[in-house]
Every structure is written in structure tokens, then in C-alpha cells.
Amino acid sequence: SGGNVGIGSTLPSSKLDVGGDGKFTGIVTATTFIGALTGNVTGNVTGNVTGNVTGNVNGVVTPSGDLNVGSNIKLGTASGIVTATSFVGSGANLTGIITATAFVPTTGQLSHRNLVHNGSFQVAQRGASSTTANYATVDRFLNGRASVNEAPTQAQHALTSGDTGPYAEGFRFSYHITNGNQTIGADADAACTIRHSIEAQDIAQSGWNYTSTSSFITLQFWVKSSVAQNFHFAVKSVDGTVQDYVMETGSLTADTWTKITKTIPGNSNLQFDTDSASNCADRGFDIVWQMYRGTTKTDNSKSLNAWGAYSATAQSPDDTSTWFTTDDATFEITGVQLEVGPVATPFEFRSFGEQFALCQRYFQKLELHGAHVVMGNDANRTSRIPQRLSTRMRAIPTPQNLVKDTAAVRTNQNGSSGGGSLSLPGAVSPRTDDLIEVNVLCGSGNNLQTVHYSGATVELTAEL
């Protein structure tokens, strides 16, 4: 029949040949069905399907051979077992347990994915709290400020089980900024920011094809503010023509941790130099969070979520000033991870020892101990004594904050004690990659002297 064929409750036991556009509206049971199914199949298909199924199949399909699916297959919320010889997909979101004999990622790497050092804020060699700007507490992160009436406080802050979100993920510290009392109000030149800098060579050799718009890096972090508002943050390339990519957190709920994840494409204007001669490499990539920047540094013409040429007078759209003008407002971050690839993977936790060693490339607090024999007939002569570093630093370090007690240095001359002092040269010139030299001033006398020194520390910095 060329039209519709109405079939009752029972089908004939022999072959039913329906020509034309035959339609079945009831239950169809057949040993063999040959033809194209162009409608919806709402029951179970337990036999072989040799034609094309272009409608929805809402039942169970049990093929005896290959199941050939076109460009897309959607498994929905699969709660059973999916068994396959191979599984190839893009953007598949599987929330159950996946068991495989081999798993080979096509983007990123299995370990050391995080390009950020100390993103869990375990290490704070300089101390737990400070009102000083720049690097002063947690390693590798600095607090920038300008035109403030009262200095903000930066701190390594201990998290508790009340820090819902990051604590359950294993984070125990945050980088915490407490605003001062900014009686100047939202001054046009004011600023309060956080910055983390990465060596250019580490970005250049990270596996990110940074000049391609189809290659991505992903930034993730937890953030909490005591003030409900939107905040801007950015990544910035430093080599060549400086480029930046500005983003926003969206409106944060006061005193509530929020996880932020942003995927950032490459751009043909990006440049990262591999300048690691003699172990000295330059700053090449910044991550910057801004609690506030005044209007001399912002402009609403600045585009979000797009690479563009950096401008000191348009570092972001205009900031909301509520946080900055609120006395003792707080802002904190933790779980900072930057990785190659279009998705955020779980945070890569590292042991304290590994994290500490990575930070010592940029900053070391060196304890001075030793003895040295001084020869000659000069009174009050100065001797330069080598001290070994804990690890090779990024560049020739600058000495800072020599701390010593009054008994730290003493000299013996012919069995008697004499005076002495300890100092650092204005510029430290390592004799090798892991040595510095300190100055020891001997006491009075002109004979053989033995100089002993202990109980002193010196800070050495090679920060970006």
C-alpha cells in the first residue's frame, strides 16, 4: 500500500510487506526488518539494524556487530559500565570512574603542570606578616601599593575548616591582604595589587604554542573578599611589545570563597625569550590581581577577555572603589595554578621540601657559620670569606638585612681575643654559581689571627 497501513494487536506470522511510506504506530516485532527507520523508536531494539536510524532511540540498543555512530554520540549521565576498545573524544565530561589500560593526554603533562611556584602559599621565608610593600611574606608573591594613606598588611594566613571550599581541597594557607584606613578616599593615583612573576624561559618552554589562538593556558584560583564586589585581574607578557589579557571575577559574595577558572588563548603578538645564559633569566609573564587601581591607571575602553597592547593608563576598566575605601577590608587568594591546556585539572600539590627549593632560586635566608685564618701584618684588615648557597639562584643575588648578634664575630690573636665585625660587600660576586663572599674585619694586631663567626643571617634576593 502506498498510504498508511493500520495494524491491529496481532501481526501476521508470515512476511508483512509494506510499501511506500508505511508507518507503524504500535508494537512491531519482527525476526528481520529491512529498510530505513526514519521515525522515532521508543521501544527496545534487540535485533540487527541494517538500515539508517535517523530518529531518536530511547530504548536499549544491543548490536551484534559494530555500532557506527556519526559525528556525535551522547551518553548523557551514564551510570553503568562503558566498555570500549578505544575511546576518542573532545570535551567529554565523565563524572564516574574510568578504568583504562592506558591513558595518553594530548595536551599538557602528567606532572609539574603548575607553572606557578608556591601557589598554595606554604613557604614564607621572610615572615608571616608585614606592612612593607613588594616581597615581604609569602615567597614569589608581592603586594604593590601606591598613594595609600595607611600601609596595607600582607600575610601568610592559616585556613581552617570554616574556609569552605579550599580547605576541603587540601589548602591550609592563603595570601591575605588587609587594607589600611584610606582616609584619602579613592585617590586617582592609588593602587593595591598582588603580583606573581614567571621567568620568560619557563613560559617559552612550557609546551604552550603561545602564538596560536587555538592553543590555551588555563588559570585557576580561589578568592575571598570581605567586601561584595567585582575585581579585575590580568595576565601580561613582558618581552617584545608588552601585551595583557584582562579578566574579572564577577561579583563576589562577601566573606565567601569562590573558585575562578579562566582559559586564555595564545596570540600572534606574544613573545617570550629563552634568556637563561649563566643561569640568569628575566621576567617574562605576570599574573596580577588588583583590589583597586585609580582612574589614572584605568579606562573603560579597555577590553576584557582579549589580548591587547599594554597601557599604563588603561590597565583595566575602571575599578569599583568599595574595597579600597573600606577600612580593614580583606582580600585573599589560594590554590593558584597556571597550566598548559584548555581545561583546569586538579591542583598540583607539591611537598613542602620541593616548594621550598623552588622558592630558594629567588630568595634565601643564609645562616653564616665558620672560621677563617687571616695572615699578614696589617691591623684591622678585611678578609673575604666564601659562603655556599643552598641552591643556585636565578641571578647574582643582592644582599639584604644582615642580622647578627654582638658575639657573632670574634678574632683570636696569639691566644687572646680581639674585636671583629661582619659585613657584606655592596655587590655580591659569586666565585661560582653557588658561592657568595662575606667581609670579616679583624681586630687590632698585626699577627696571625683566626676569625670565628656564627649566629648571623643574611637575606639574598634574586627576585623577578
KEKE-776802 format. One record per residue (C-alpha): residue in three letters; chain; y negated, z, x negated. Coordinates in nm, 2 decimals, always signed. Example, Ala and Ser with C-alpha at 12.3 -4.5 7.8 and 13.67 -1.06 7.14 Angstrom:
BEGIN
   res   chain        y        z        x
   ALA       A    +0.45    +0.78    -1.23
   SER       A    +0.11    +0.71    -1.37
***
This chain:
BEGIN
   res   chain        y        z        x
   SER       A    +0.00    +0.00    +0.00
   GLY       A    -0.35    -0.08    -0.12
   GLY       A    -0.50    +0.22    +0.05
   ASN       A    -0.42    +0.59    +0.08
   VAL       A    -0.06    +0.70    +0.15
   GLY       A    -0.02    +1.02    +0.34
   ILE       A    +0.30    +1.21    +0.24
   GLY       A    +0.44    +1.50    +0.43
   SER       A    +0.60    +1.80    +0.29
   THR       A    +0.91    +1.62    +0.16
   LEU       A    +0.92    +1.33    -0.08
   PRO       A    +1.20    +1.07    -0.07
   SER       A    +1.48    +1.13    -0.31
   SER       A    +1.46    +0.77    -0.44
   LYS       A    +1.18    +0.59    -0.62
   LEU       A    +0.84    +0.61    -0.44
   ASP       A    +0.63    +0.31    -0.55
   VAL       A    +0.27    +0.35    -0.46
   GLY       A    +0.05    +0.05    -0.54
   GLY       A    -0.32    +0.02    -0.57
   ASP       A    -0.53    +0.33    -0.56
   GLY       A    -0.26    +0.57    -0.44
   LYS       A    -0.38    +0.93    -0.40
   PHE       A    -0.17    +1.24    -0.39
   THR       A    -0.32    +1.54    -0.23
   GLY       A    -0.02    +1.77    -0.20
   ILE       A    +0.26    +1.87    -0.44
   VAL       A    +0.40    +1.59    -0.64
   THR       A    +0.74    +1.65    -0.80
   ALA       A    +0.90    +1.36    -0.99
   THR       A    +1.15    +1.31    -1.27
   THR       A    +0.94    +1.04    -1.41
   PHE       A    +0.58    +0.95    -1.34
   ILE       A    +0.44    +0.63    -1.49
   GLY       A    +0.08    +0.54    -1.46
   ALA       A    -0.27    +0.68    -1.52
   LEU       A    -0.38    +1.01    -1.38
   THR       A    -0.75    +0.97    -1.31
   GLY       A    -0.79    +1.27    -1.08
   ASN       A    -0.77    +1.64    -1.13
   VAL       A    -0.43    +1.80    -1.19
   THR       A    -0.43    +2.16    -1.06
   GLY       A    -0.07    +2.24    -1.09
   ASN       A    +0.18    +2.27    -1.38
   VAL       A    +0.28    +1.96    -1.57
   THR       A    +0.63    +2.01    -1.70
   GLY       A    +0.74    +1.66    -1.77
   ASN       A    +0.62    +1.39    -2.00
   VAL       A    +0.28    +1.23    -1.95
   THR       A    +0.28    +0.88    -2.09
   GLY       A    -0.05    +0.77    -1.95
   ASN       A    -0.40    +0.89    -1.98
   VAL       A    -0.53    +1.21    -1.82
   THR       A    -0.90    +1.18    -1.76
   GLY       A    -0.94    +1.47    -1.52
   ASN       A    -0.91    +1.85    -1.56
   VAL       A    -0.57    +2.00    -1.62
   ASN       A    -0.58    +2.36    -1.50
   GLY       A    -0.21    +2.44    -1.53
   VAL       A    +0.03    +2.47    -1.82
   VAL       A    +0.10    +2.16    -2.03
   THR       A    +0.43    +2.16    -2.22
   PRO       A    +0.46    +1.84    -2.41
   SER       A    +0.79    +1.75    -2.58
   GLY       A    +0.61    +1.54    -2.83
   ASP       A    +0.26    +1.52    -2.98
   LEU       A    -0.03    +1.62    -2.77
   ASN       A    -0.30    +1.37    -2.86
   VAL       A    -0.65    +1.51    -2.77
   GLY       A    -0.96    +1.31    -2.82
   SER       A    -1.28    +1.43    -2.99
   ASN       A    -1.29    +1.78    -2.83
   ILE       A    -1.03    +2.04    -2.74
   LYS       A    -1.15    +2.37    -2.58
   LEU       A    -0.92    +2.66    -2.59
   GLY       A    -1.16    +2.90    -2.41
   THR       A    -1.08    +3.27    -2.45
   ALA       A    -0.73    +3.21    -2.59
   SER       A    -0.54    +3.54    -2.58
   GLY       A    -0.20    +3.41    -2.66
   ILE       A    -0.04    +3.26    -2.97
   VAL       A    -0.17    +2.93    -3.10
   THR       A    +0.08    +2.77    -3.34
   ALA       A    -0.01    +2.46    -3.53
   THR       A    +0.10    +2.28    -3.85
   SER       A    -0.27    +2.24    -3.93
   PHE       A    -0.59    +2.34    -3.76
   VAL       A    -0.91    +2.15    -3.84
   GLY       A    -1.23    +2.23    -3.65
   SER       A    -1.60    +2.28    -3.69
   GLY       A    -1.78    +2.58    -3.54
   ALA       A    -1.47    +2.72    -3.38
   ASN       A    -1.53    +3.08    -3.25
   LEU       A    -1.20    +3.26    -3.27
   THR       A    -1.21    +3.63    -3.19
   GLY       A    -0.84    +3.72    -3.21
   ILE       A    -0.60    +3.74    -3.51
   ILE       A    -0.55    +3.42    -3.71
   THR       A    -0.24    +3.41    -3.92
   ALA       A    -0.20    +3.12    -4.16
   THR       A    -0.01    +3.04    -4.48
   ALA       A    -0.33    +2.92    -4.64
   PHE       A    -0.70    +2.92    -4.56
   VAL       A    -0.93    +2.70    -4.75
   PRO       A    -1.31    +2.73    -4.68
   THR       A    -1.50    +2.41    -4.72
   THR       A    -1.84    +2.59    -4.76
   GLY       A    -1.93    +2.89    -4.97
   GLN       A    -1.69    +3.10    -5.17
   LEU       A    -1.45    +3.39    -5.12
   SER       A    -1.62    +3.65    -5.34
   HIS       A    -1.97    +3.71    -5.47
   ARG       A    -2.12    +3.53    -5.18
   ASN       A    -2.42    +3.75    -5.16
   LEU       A    -2.70    +3.62    -5.38
   VAL       A    -2.89    +3.95    -5.32
   HIS       A    -2.85    +4.24    -5.56
   ASN       A    -2.85    +4.59    -5.41
   GLY       A    -2.87    +4.47    -5.05
   SER       A    -2.70    +4.79    -4.94
   PHE       A    -2.96    +4.99    -5.14
   GLN       A    -2.70    +5.21    -5.32
   VAL       A    -2.89    +5.20    -5.65
   ALA       A    -3.23    +5.38    -5.71
   GLN       A    -3.26    +5.43    -6.08
   ARG       A    -3.63    +5.51    -6.07
   GLY       A    -3.60    +5.78    -5.80
   ALA       A    -3.56    +5.83    -5.42
   SER       A    -3.93    +5.83    -5.31
   SER       A    -4.27    +5.72    -5.44
   THR       A    -4.62    +5.63    -5.32
   THR       A    -4.65    +5.39    -5.61
   ALA       A    -4.66    +5.01    -5.54
   ASN       A    -4.42    +4.75    -5.67
   TYR       A    -4.08    +4.86    -5.81
   ALA       A    -4.07    +5.24    -5.78
   THR       A    -3.75    +5.35    -5.60
   VAL       A    -3.45    +5.13    -5.50
   ASP       A    -3.36    +4.87    -5.76
   ARG       A    -3.46    +4.50    -5.71
   PHE       A    -3.69    +4.56    -5.41
   LEU       A    -4.06    +4.62    -5.43
   ASN       A    -4.33    +4.73    -5.20
   GLY       A    -4.65    +4.53    -5.21
   ARG       A    -4.97    +4.65    -5.06
   ALA       A    -5.34    +4.56    -5.06
   SER       A    -5.66    +4.72    -4.93
   VAL       A    -5.49    +5.03    -4.80
   ASN       A    -5.67    +5.35    -4.72
   GLU       A    -5.37    +5.57    -4.79
   ALA       A    -5.08    +5.46    -5.00
   PRO       A    -4.76    +5.39    -4.81
   THR       A    -4.44    +5.57    -4.92
   GLN       A    -4.13    +5.37    -5.02
   ALA       A    -3.80    +5.55    -5.03
   GLN       A    -3.42    +5.52    -5.05
   HIS       A    -3.34    +5.66    -4.71
   ALA       A    -3.00    +5.81    -4.62
   LEU       A    -2.85    +5.68    -4.30
   THR       A    -2.65    +5.90    -4.06
   SER       A    -2.41    +5.83    -3.77
   GLY       A    -2.72    +5.83    -3.55
   ASP       A    -2.82    +5.50    -3.71
   THR       A    -2.63    +5.29    -3.45
   GLY       A    -2.53    +4.96    -3.59
   PRO       A    -2.55    +4.96    -3.97
   TYR       A    -2.38    +5.30    -4.01
   ALA       A    -2.07    +5.18    -3.83
   GLU       A    -2.06    +4.87    -4.06
   GLY       A    -2.04    +5.09    -4.37
   PHE       A    -2.41    +5.11    -4.47
   ARG       A    -2.53    +5.45    -4.60
   PHE       A    -2.88    +5.37    -4.73
   SER       A    -3.18    +5.17    -4.63
   TYR       A    -3.51    +5.07    -4.79
   HIS       A    -3.76    +5.27    -4.60
   ILE       A    -4.14    +5.23    -4.58
   THR       A    -4.37    +5.49    -4.43
   ASN       A    -4.72    +5.37    -4.35
   GLY       A    -5.02    +5.58    -4.47
   ASN       A    -5.32    +5.67    -4.25
   GLN       A    -5.50    +5.34    -4.25
   THR       A    -5.84    +5.45    -4.13
   ILE       A    -5.98    +5.12    -4.23
   GLY       A    -5.80    +4.96    -3.94
   ALA       A    -5.66    +4.61    -3.96
   ASP       A    -5.87    +4.50    -4.26
   ALA       A    -5.87    +4.13    -4.32
   ASP       A    -5.76    +4.17    -4.68
   ALA       A    -5.50    +4.44    -4.61
   ALA       A    -5.12    +4.39    -4.66
   CYS       A    -4.80    +4.58    -4.67
   THR       A    -4.48    +4.39    -4.76
   ILE       A    -4.13    +4.41    -4.91
   ARG       A    -4.01    +4.15    -5.17
   HIS       A    -3.68    +4.07    -5.33
   SER       A    -3.67    +3.80    -5.60
   ILE       A    -3.38    +3.60    -5.73
   GLU       A    -3.36    +3.41    -6.06
   ALA       A    -3.40    +3.03    -6.02
   GLN       A    -3.08    +2.96    -6.21
   ASP       A    -2.88    +3.17    -5.96
   ILE       A    -3.00    +2.95    -5.67
   ALA       A    -2.97    +2.63    -5.87
   GLN       A    -2.60    +2.71    -5.95
   SER       A    -2.51    +2.88    -5.62
   GLY       A    -2.34    +2.58    -5.46
   TRP       A    -2.63    +2.52    -5.22
   ASN       A    -2.73    +2.15    -5.21
   TYR       A    -3.08    +2.27    -5.15
   THR       A    -3.25    +1.92    -5.14
   SER       A    -3.03    +1.82    -4.84
   THR       A    -3.12    +1.90    -4.48
   SER       A    -2.76    +1.92    -4.39
   SER       A    -2.68    +2.19    -4.64
   PHE       A    -2.76    +2.55    -4.55
   ILE       A    -2.81    +2.91    -4.66
   THR       A    -2.79    +3.20    -4.42
   LEU       A    -2.99    +3.52    -4.44
   GLN       A    -2.89    +3.83    -4.25
   PHE       A    -3.02    +4.19    -4.25
   TRP       A    -3.06    +4.50    -4.03
   VAL       A    -3.41    +4.61    -3.94
   LYS       A    -3.57    +4.90    -3.76
   SER       A    -3.93    +4.98    -3.69
   SER       A    -4.08    +5.29    -3.52
   VAL       A    -4.33    +5.05    -3.35
   ALA       A    -4.21    +4.79    -3.10
   GLN       A    -4.35    +4.45    -3.22
   ASN       A    -4.26    +4.12    -3.37
   PHE       A    -4.26    +4.09    -3.75
   HIS       A    -4.27    +3.78    -3.98
   PHE       A    -4.05    +3.73    -4.28
   ALA       A    -4.00    +3.43    -4.51
   VAL       A    -3.81    +3.28    -4.80
   LYS       A    -4.00    +3.10    -5.07
   SER       A    -3.92    +2.87    -5.36
   VAL       A    -4.13    +2.92    -5.68
   ASP       A    -4.06    +2.63    -5.91
   GLY       A    -4.24    +2.30    -5.88
   THR       A    -4.47    +2.28    -5.57
   VAL       A    -4.41    +2.62    -5.40
   GLN       A    -4.25    +2.59    -5.06
   ASP       A    -4.19    +2.86    -4.80
   TYR       A    -4.00    +2.89    -4.47
   VAL       A    -4.14    +3.15    -4.23
   MET       A    -3.94    +3.32    -3.96
   GLU       A    -3.98    +3.60    -3.71
   THR       A    -3.77    +3.89    -3.60
   GLY       A    -3.87    +3.87    -3.23
   SER       A    -3.99    +4.17    -3.05
   LEU       A    -3.81    +4.48    -3.19
   THR       A    -3.74    +4.78    -2.97
   ALA       A    -3.89    +5.09    -3.13
   ASP       A    -3.65    +5.31    -3.33
   THR       A    -3.36    +5.07    -3.27
   TRP       A    -3.16    +4.89    -3.53
   THR       A    -3.15    +4.51    -3.48
   LYS       A    -2.94    +4.26    -3.67
   ILE       A    -3.12    +3.94    -3.77
   THR       A    -2.94    +3.63    -3.88
   LYS       A    -3.12    +3.31    -3.98
   THR       A    -2.97    +2.98    -4.10
   ILE       A    -3.20    +2.78    -4.33
   PRO       A    -3.16    +2.41    -4.42
   GLY       A    -3.24    +2.25    -4.75
   ASN       A    -3.54    +2.04    -4.81
   SER       A    -3.62    +1.75    -5.04
   ASN       A    -3.93    +1.93    -5.18
   LEU       A    -3.73    +2.23    -5.31
   GLN       A    -3.69    +2.28    -5.69
   PHE       A    -3.50    +2.55    -5.88
   ASP       A    -3.50    +2.52    -6.26
   THR       A    -3.20    +2.63    -6.47
   ASP       A    -3.41    +2.80    -6.74
   SER       A    -3.17    +3.05    -6.89
   ALA       A    -3.23    +2.99    -7.27
   SER       A    -3.17    +3.31    -7.47
   ASN       A    -3.07    +3.49    -7.15
   CYS       A    -3.42    +3.47    -7.02
   ALA       A    -3.45    +3.32    -6.67
   ASP       A    -3.75    +3.30    -6.44
   ARG       A    -3.81    +3.40    -6.08
   GLY       A    -3.72    +3.11    -5.85
   PHE       A    -3.67    +3.24    -5.50
   ASP       A    -3.83    +3.52    -5.29
   ILE       A    -3.74    +3.69    -4.97
   VAL       A    -4.04    +3.86    -4.82
   TRP       A    -4.07    +4.09    -4.52
   GLN       A    -4.43    +4.17    -4.40
   MET       A    -4.52    +4.47    -4.19
   TYR       A    -4.87    +4.34    -4.20
   ARG       A    -5.09    +4.08    -4.36
   GLY       A    -5.46    +4.05    -4.28
   THR       A    -5.63    +3.74    -4.15
   THR       A    -5.74    +3.62    -4.49
   LYS       A    -5.38    +3.56    -4.57
   THR       A    -5.25    +3.43    -4.23
   ASP       A    -5.32    +3.14    -4.00
   ASN       A    -5.18    +3.05    -3.66
   SER       A    -5.15    +2.68    -3.78
   LYS       A    -4.85    +2.79    -3.99
   SER       A    -4.53    +2.66    -3.85
   LEU       A    -4.22    +2.87    -3.80
   ASN       A    -3.86    +2.77    -3.90
   ALA       A    -3.97    +2.48    -4.11
   TRP       A    -4.02    +2.43    -4.48
   GLY       A    -4.38    +2.36    -4.58
   ALA       A    -4.62    +2.39    -4.88
   TYR       A    -4.71    +2.75    -4.95
   SER       A    -5.07    +2.86    -4.89
   ALA       A    -5.20    +3.19    -5.00
   THR       A    -5.44    +3.18    -4.70
   ALA       A    -5.17    +3.08    -4.45
   GLN       A    -4.85    +3.28    -4.54
   SER       A    -4.76    +3.32    -4.18
   PRO       A    -4.91    +3.30    -3.83
   ASP       A    -5.14    +3.60    -3.76
   ASP       A    -4.96    +3.93    -3.76
   THR       A    -4.97    +4.19    -3.48
   SER       A    -5.16    +4.49    -3.63
   THR       A    -5.00    +4.77    -3.43
   TRP       A    -4.76    +4.89    -3.70
   PHE       A    -5.03    +4.88    -3.97
   THR       A    -5.28    +5.08    -3.76
   THR       A    -5.02    +5.34    -3.65
   ASP       A    -5.03    +5.65    -3.88
   ASP       A    -4.69    +5.72    -4.04
   ALA       A    -4.53    +5.42    -3.88
   THR       A    -4.19    +5.34    -4.04
   PHE       A    -4.01    +5.01    -4.13
   GLU       A    -3.67    +4.99    -4.29
   ILE       A    -3.41    +4.73    -4.38
   THR       A    -3.04    +4.74    -4.49
   GLY       A    -2.75    +4.50    -4.52
   VAL       A    -2.95    +4.22    -4.68
   GLN       A    -2.72    +3.92    -4.75
   LEU       A    -2.81    +3.57    -4.86
   GLU       A    -2.52    +3.33    -4.88
   VAL       A    -2.45    +2.96    -4.90
   GLY       A    -2.32    +2.81    -4.57
   PRO       A    -2.43    +2.77    -4.21
   VAL       A    -2.28    +3.10    -4.08
   ALA       A    -2.32    +3.46    -4.16
   THR       A    -2.00    +3.62    -4.30
   PRO       A    -1.94    +4.00    -4.30
   PHE       A    -2.15    +4.18    -4.56
   GLU       A    -2.00    +4.17    -4.91
   PHE       A    -1.98    +4.53    -5.01
   ARG       A    -1.96    +4.59    -5.39
   SER       A    -1.86    +4.91    -5.58
   PHE       A    -2.15    +5.13    -5.70
   GLY       A    -2.05    +5.05    -6.06
   GLU       A    -2.07    +4.68    -6.01
   GLN       A    -2.40    +4.70    -5.82
   PHE       A    -2.54    +4.94    -6.08
   ALA       A    -2.45    +4.70    -6.37
   LEU       A    -2.62    +4.41    -6.19
   CYS       A    -2.94    +4.61    -6.15
   GLN       A    -2.94    +4.70    -6.52
   ARG       A    -3.00    +4.34    -6.61
   TYR       A    -3.36    +4.40    -6.47
   PHE       A    -3.42    +4.78    -6.53
   GLN       A    -3.26    +5.05    -6.74
   LYS       A    -3.34    +5.42    -6.80
   LEU       A    -3.22    +5.47    -7.15
   GLU       A    -3.14    +5.81    -7.30
   LEU       A    -3.23    +5.85    -7.66
   HIS       A    -3.00    +6.04    -7.90
   GLY       A    -2.93    +6.00    -8.26
   ALA       A    -3.01    +6.08    -8.62
   HIS       A    -3.16    +5.88    -8.90
   VAL       A    -3.22    +5.92    -9.27
   VAL       A    -3.57    +5.84    -9.40
   MET       A    -3.61    +5.75    -9.76
   GLY       A    -3.93    +5.74    -9.97
   ASN       A    -4.22    +5.94   -10.09
   ASP       A    -4.47    +5.88    -9.80
   ALA       A    -4.57    +6.17    -9.59
   ASN       A    -4.58    +6.11    -9.21
   ARG       A    -4.41    +5.78    -9.24
   THR       A    -4.28    +5.60    -8.93
   SER       A    -3.92    +5.47    -8.91
   ARG       A    -3.79    +5.22    -8.65
   ILE       A    -3.45    +5.32    -8.52
   PRO       A    -3.23    +5.09    -8.31
   GLN       A    -3.10    +5.19    -7.97
   ARG       A    -2.83    +5.00    -7.79
   LEU       A    -2.89    +4.88    -7.43
   SER       A    -2.64    +4.94    -7.16
   THR       A    -2.62    +4.56    -7.09
   ARG       A    -2.81    +4.25    -7.19
   MET       A    -3.14    +4.23    -6.99
   ARG       A    -3.29    +3.93    -6.83
   ALA       A    -3.57    +3.91    -7.09
   ILE       A    -3.72    +4.12    -7.37
   PRO       A    -3.79    +4.44    -7.18
   THR       A    -4.12    +4.62    -7.16
   PRO       A    -4.10    +4.99    -7.24
   GLN       A    -4.24    +5.23    -6.97
   ASN       A    -4.26    +5.60    -6.91
   LEU       A    -4.13    +5.76    -7.23
   VAL       A    -4.03    +6.11    -7.13
   LYS       A    -3.94    +6.37    -7.39
   ASP       A    -3.95    +6.75    -7.43
   THR       A    -4.13    +6.92    -7.72
   ALA       A    -3.80    +6.98    -7.90
   ALA       A    -3.68    +6.62    -7.86
   VAL       A    -3.75    +6.53    -8.22
   ARG       A    -3.73    +6.73    -8.54
   THR       A    -3.70    +6.65    -8.91
   ASN       A    -3.53    +6.83    -9.19
   GLN       A    -3.68    +6.81    -9.54
   ASN       A    -3.48    +6.96    -9.82
   GLY       A    -3.31    +7.20    -9.58
   SER       A    -3.63    +7.31    -9.40
   SER       A    -3.77    +7.20    -9.06
   GLY       A    -4.07    +6.98    -9.03
   GLY       A    -4.27    +6.83    -8.75
   GLY       A    -4.20    +6.49    -8.59
   SER       A    -4.27    +6.28    -8.29
   LEU       A    -4.11    +5.99    -8.09
   SER       A    -4.29    +5.68    -7.96
   LEU       A    -4.22    +5.32    -7.87
   PRO       A    -4.38    +5.01    -8.01
   GLY       A    -4.62    +4.83    -7.79
   ALA       A    -4.37    +4.55    -7.76
   VAL       A    -4.00    +4.59    -7.79
   SER       A    -3.84    +4.32    -8.00
   PRO       A    -3.46    +4.34    -7.98
   ARG       A    -3.29    +4.27    -8.31
   THR       A    -3.00    +4.13    -8.09
   ASP       A    -2.97    +4.08    -7.72
   ASP       A    -2.86    +4.44    -7.66
   LEU       A    -3.07    +4.64    -7.91
   ILE       A    -3.43    +4.79    -7.90
   GLU       A    -3.61    +4.98    -8.16
   VAL       A    -3.80    +5.31    -8.13
   ASN       A    -4.06    +5.46    -8.36
   VAL       A    -3.99    +5.80    -8.52
   LEU       A    -4.27    +5.97    -8.70
   CYS       A    -4.15    +6.21    -8.97
   GLY       A    -4.31    +6.54    -9.05
   SER       A    -4.51    +6.63    -9.37
   GLY       A    -4.35    +6.60    -9.71
   ASN       A    -4.25    +6.32    -9.94
   ASN       A    -3.88    +6.36   -10.00
   LEU       A    -3.57    +6.26    -9.83
   GLN       A    -3.58    +6.35    -9.46
   THR       A    -3.32    +6.35    -9.18
   VAL       A    -3.46    +6.28    -8.84
   HIS       A    -3.28    +6.41    -8.53
   TYR       A    -3.39    +6.31    -8.18
   SER       A    -3.24    +6.39    -7.84
   GLY       A    -3.34    +6.48    -7.48
   ALA       A    -3.57    +6.18    -7.44
   THR       A    -3.56    +5.89    -7.19
   VAL       A    -3.74    +5.56    -7.18
   GLU       A    -3.76    +5.31    -6.89
   LEU       A    -3.72    +4.95    -6.98
   THR       A    -3.81    +4.68    -6.73
   ALA       A    -3.74    +4.30    -6.72
   GLU       A    -3.80    +4.26    -6.35
   LEU       A    -3.89    +3.93    -6.19
***
